Amino acid sequence: MFIQLVAAMALAVGTPSDNFATHGDERLKALIEDALEANPRVLRAFADYQAARHRGPQEAALPDPTVSFTQFARTVETRVGPQQRMLSVSQGIPGLGKRAAKSQLASKSAEVHDELYSATRAQIVLRVKHAYYELGYLDRALAKTREDEALLEHFEEIARRRYAQGFGLQADSLRLQAQIMHAVHRRQQILGRRVELEAALNSLRDVPADAEISEVFLPNLPDLDLGRESLGAIGRQARSEVRAAFRRIEENEKLVHLSKIRHRPDLTLGLAWGNIRARGAQIAGTPVPGDGKDSYAVSVGVTLPLFRRKYDAGIREAAERLHAARLAYRDSTSMMDAEIRSLSFRIENTERQIRLFESTLVPQAEQALESTLAAYASGTIEVTGLLDIQRTLLDVQLGLARLQADYLKAVADLERAIGAAVPEEAQS
């Protein structure tokens, strides 16, 4: 009961209007908006929600009246003449409170579908972000690979000059040319992966797979407030799956109420008209009073809930479904808490590695390359030492780009886990 009270208070606050962040990247925002407007999964989820909304008026309406017509093959003799045909109208009226209970149940079902629609939107946002940030990494890798090719070509030129001057080896030039070919092959592999991601992102936007997406630049990394208690509170308020789980509790509470009143008798009101043919003759010389006068009747029917076992079984079924819904809510919150803890640790760990790369590894690799290149140009070291440093620099640069993209993807995962933009630290 306490859990439901806390969840109800959280739901009453409502979800934030902007449930995803782009960290100032307007291009990413435009891609997300395109996907949310055109993605078939989003549109299907919205259609399901709209269909559920239209269920309420159906449940609140009275059942259709029944009109029946009877033509007697053999007329029924009455005092005022033979009855030839009969017309009747009847209207069923569900038991007290049943229509309202069914309407409320349909309304809660529509709220569940609304949350599922929001969950679908959030999942599409996550997939767009993952594809976008991975494209950003690949484009960074392509740029660094091109720089590496240019650097290797510069090395090869130095090797040829050294060989021409008589203190270098021709094998150095051949080895560098092989490294250039290897770099070209690596760039082609990256381009192949980019084409696949570009097609995947276009599919999310429901545009042709070969639509061009120009170079993507990774945005600046945000400084986040990763307080797990505050993130958990945000998630209980904003995550669609948690909200849907709570709505299912409310839905099943309405189902329990409906199952408890199903035994209430349903009424049927009817009106009948009977067509009587006049005899046109007297009986024993005495006119028949009301000769040929049509008949009218009013009927009232009521169902008798004699077989209570089925109603009792329905109540037990609804109670078990309510119990299962409460357990599902607990499960959804515990899974969310586990995701928050795991993703927060991943973000913090990735951030530490990025600082290490930016402050130490990248500057040291760049300095080492400069000194090694000077030593090679002067003939102090062999080409193998130069290539080792060159590969180290490329690995460090690509490693930094990989960490930056992974950081942004982890932030997107955390945003999906709590159902809202991850709060950023206040700027001092």
Secondary structure by P-SEA (a helix, b strand, c coil): caaaaaaaaaaaaccccccccccccaaaaaaaaaaaaccaaaaaaaaaaaaaaaaaaaaacccbbbbbbbbbcbbbbcccccccbbbbbbbbbcccaaaaaaaaaaaaaaaaaaaaaaaaaaaaaaaaaaaaaaaaaaaaaaaaaaaaaaaaaaaaaaaaaaaaaccccaaaaaaaaaaaaaaaaaaaaaaaaaaaaaaaaaaaacccccccccbbbbccccccccaaaaaaaaaacccaaaaaaaaaaaaaaaaaaaaaacccbbbbbbbbbbbbbbcccccccccccccbbbbbbbbbbbbbcccaaaaaaaaaaaaaaaaaaaaaaaaaaaaaaaaaaaaaaaaaaaaaaaaaaaccaaaaaaaaaaaaaaaaaaccccaaaaaaaaaaaaaaaaaaaaaaaaaaaaaaaaaaaacccccccccc
